Amino acid sequence: MNDYTERDAAVARVLKRIRGRKAKTVGAQFEGAVRLRLIGMGFDQVEQIATPMFSRMINGQRRHFHAKKVSGDIKAIDPRTGRQVHVECKNYPDGLPFSALKKHQVTNLDRCVSNRGIAILAWGSTELHLLDWERLRAAGFKPRTTLSPAMVAAAIYRYR
Protein backbone atom coordinates (compact mmCIF):
# COMPACT_ATOMS: atom_id res chain seq x y z
CA MET A 1 0.00 0.00 0.00
CA ASN A 2 2.78 2.40 0.89
CA ASP A 3 4.51 1.74 -2.46
CA TYR A 4 1.42 2.93 -4.33
CA THR A 5 1.22 6.09 -2.25
CA GLU A 6 4.87 6.90 -2.89
CA ARG A 7 4.48 6.12 -6.59
CA ASP A 8 1.36 8.29 -6.84
CA ALA A 9 3.19 11.13 -5.14
CA ALA A 10 6.13 10.75 -7.53
CA VAL A 11 3.80 10.76 -10.56
CA ALA A 12 2.02 13.85 -9.23
CA ARG A 13 5.37 15.65 -8.83
CA VAL A 14 6.38 14.79 -12.41
CA LEU A 15 3.02 15.91 -13.82
CA LYS A 16 3.23 19.17 -11.87
CA ARG A 17 6.71 19.78 -13.30
CA ILE A 18 5.49 19.05 -16.86
CA ARG A 19 2.50 21.41 -16.47
CA GLY A 20 4.85 24.11 -15.17
CA ARG A 21 7.17 23.72 -18.16
CA LYS A 22 4.26 23.84 -20.61
CA ALA A 23 2.90 26.97 -18.94
CA LYS A 24 6.31 28.65 -19.20
CA THR A 25 6.60 27.73 -22.88
CA VAL A 26 3.10 29.01 -23.67
CA GLY A 27 3.80 32.18 -21.66
CA ALA A 28 7.05 32.82 -23.55
CA GLN A 29 5.27 32.34 -26.90
CA PHE A 30 2.49 34.70 -25.83
CA GLU A 31 5.00 37.38 -24.76
CA GLY A 32 6.71 36.99 -28.14
CA ALA A 33 3.39 37.59 -29.91
CA VAL A 34 2.78 40.69 -27.78
CA ARG A 35 6.25 42.06 -28.62
CA LEU A 36 5.58 41.56 -32.35
CA ARG A 37 2.19 43.32 -32.06
CA LEU A 38 3.80 46.29 -30.27
CA ILE A 39 6.50 46.56 -32.94
CA GLY A 40 3.81 46.41 -35.63
CA MET A 41 1.93 49.22 -33.87
CA GLY A 42 4.99 51.46 -34.15
CA PHE A 43 6.45 51.36 -30.64
CA ASP A 44 10.25 51.64 -30.34
CA GLN A 45 12.76 49.78 -28.17
CA VAL A 46 10.35 46.93 -27.43
CA GLU A 47 12.20 44.70 -24.96
CA GLN A 48 11.36 41.87 -22.64
CA ILE A 49 12.22 42.65 -19.03
CA ALA A 50 14.58 39.95 -17.73
CA THR A 51 13.74 38.31 -14.42
CA PRO A 52 16.87 37.84 -12.30
CA MET A 53 17.11 34.33 -10.87
CA PHE A 54 19.39 32.27 -8.64
CA SER A 55 19.61 28.57 -7.91
CA ARG A 56 20.34 26.46 -4.84
CA MET A 57 20.79 22.78 -4.10
CA ILE A 58 17.97 21.57 -1.85
CA ASN A 59 17.83 17.88 -0.86
CA GLY A 60 20.16 17.00 -3.74
CA GLN A 61 18.05 18.82 -6.36
CA ARG A 62 18.83 22.14 -8.00
CA ARG A 63 15.97 24.60 -7.41
CA HIS A 64 15.58 27.96 -9.17
CA PHE A 65 14.14 31.06 -7.52
CA HIS A 66 13.31 34.60 -8.63
CA ALA A 67 15.79 37.01 -7.09
CA LYS A 68 13.35 39.95 -7.10
CA LYS A 69 10.06 41.09 -8.53
CA VAL A 70 10.36 43.00 -11.80
CA SER A 71 8.25 45.91 -12.96
CA GLY A 72 6.56 44.04 -15.82
CA ASP A 73 6.96 41.73 -18.77
CA ILE A 74 7.73 44.14 -21.63
CA LYS A 75 8.85 47.74 -21.87
CA ALA A 76 8.86 50.07 -24.85
CA ILE A 77 8.88 53.73 -25.87
CA ASP A 78 6.12 55.61 -27.69
CA PRO A 79 8.13 57.41 -30.44
CA ARG A 80 5.47 60.08 -31.00
CA THR A 81 5.37 61.30 -27.41
CA GLY A 82 8.47 59.76 -25.83
CA ARG A 83 6.33 58.20 -23.11
CA GLN A 84 7.36 54.99 -21.39
CA VAL A 85 5.22 51.93 -22.19
CA HIS A 86 4.81 49.24 -19.53
CA VAL A 87 3.15 45.93 -20.52
CA GLU A 88 1.97 43.11 -18.26
CA CYS A 89 1.07 39.87 -20.10
CA LYS A 90 -1.59 37.40 -18.95
CA ASN A 91 -2.75 34.37 -20.91
CA TYR A 92 -6.11 33.17 -19.58
CA PRO A 93 -8.45 31.60 -22.15
CA ASP A 94 -11.77 31.76 -20.25
CA GLY A 95 -11.65 35.23 -18.74
CA LEU A 96 -9.14 37.23 -16.75
CA PRO A 97 -9.88 37.52 -13.04
CA PHE A 98 -8.36 40.49 -11.26
CA SER A 99 -6.86 38.00 -8.81
CA ALA A 100 -4.57 36.75 -11.62
CA LEU A 101 -2.58 39.97 -11.19
CA LYS A 102 -0.18 39.98 -8.28
CA LYS A 103 -0.10 42.98 -5.97
CA HIS A 104 3.25 44.27 -7.27
CA GLN A 105 1.97 44.02 -10.87
CA VAL A 106 -1.08 46.17 -10.11
CA THR A 107 1.11 48.63 -8.21
CA ASN A 108 3.55 48.93 -11.11
CA LEU A 109 0.78 49.42 -13.69
CA ASP A 110 -0.80 52.12 -11.50
CA ARG A 111 2.59 53.76 -10.94
CA CYS A 112 3.24 53.87 -14.69
CA VAL A 113 -0.09 55.65 -15.26
CA SER A 114 0.54 58.13 -12.43
CA ASN A 115 3.94 58.98 -13.98
CA ARG A 116 2.18 59.76 -17.30
CA GLY A 117 3.37 56.56 -18.97
CA ILE A 118 1.30 54.12 -21.00
CA ALA A 119 0.32 51.01 -19.03
CA ILE A 120 -1.01 48.10 -21.09
CA LEU A 121 -2.46 44.80 -19.94
CA ALA A 122 -1.94 42.23 -22.70
CA TRP A 123 -4.58 39.51 -22.35
CA GLY A 124 -4.64 36.39 -24.44
CA SER A 125 -7.94 34.56 -24.73
CA THR A 126 -9.00 33.34 -28.16
CA GLU A 127 -7.24 36.41 -29.53
CA LEU A 128 -4.69 38.95 -28.32
CA HIS A 129 -6.10 42.05 -26.61
CA LEU A 130 -3.97 45.05 -25.69
CA LEU A 131 -5.92 46.85 -22.99
CA ASP A 132 -5.23 50.35 -21.73
CA TRP A 133 -4.84 49.93 -17.96
CA GLU A 134 -6.21 53.41 -17.17
CA ARG A 135 -9.39 52.84 -19.23
CA LEU A 136 -9.74 49.30 -17.87
CA ARG A 137 -9.69 50.55 -14.28
CA ALA A 138 -12.20 53.29 -15.18
CA ALA A 139 -14.46 50.62 -16.74
CA GLY A 140 -14.61 48.85 -13.36
CA PHE A 141 -11.81 46.27 -13.39
CA LYS A 142 -10.99 45.91 -9.69
CA PRO A 143 -10.58 43.18 -7.05
CA ARG A 144 -13.23 40.45 -7.15
CA THR A 145 -14.09 41.12 -10.82
CA THR A 146 -13.35 39.21 -14.01
CA LEU A 147 -12.66 40.81 -17.34
CA SER A 148 -15.83 40.86 -19.43
CA PRO A 149 -16.36 41.52 -23.15
CA ALA A 150 -17.86 44.94 -22.30
CA MET A 151 -14.74 45.95 -20.38
CA VAL A 152 -12.56 44.72 -23.24
CA ALA A 153 -14.53 46.82 -25.75
CA ALA A 154 -14.17 49.90 -23.51
CA ALA A 155 -10.45 49.49 -22.88
CA ILE A 156 -8.86 48.27 -26.14
CA TYR A 157 -5.67 50.22 -26.65
CA ARG A 158 -5.57 52.05 -29.93
CA TYR A 159 -2.24 53.56 -30.93
CA ARG A 160 -2.79 56.94 -32.52
Buried (B, 14 or more C-beta within 10 A) or exposed (E): EEEEEEEEEEEEEEEEEEEEEEEEEEBEEBBEBBBEBBEEBEBEEBEBEEEEEEEEEEEEEEEEEEEEEBBBBBBBBBEEEEBBBBBBBBBEEEEBBEEBBEEEBBEBBBEBBEEEBBBBBBBBBEEBBBBBBBBBBEBEBEEEBBBBEEBBEBBEBEBE
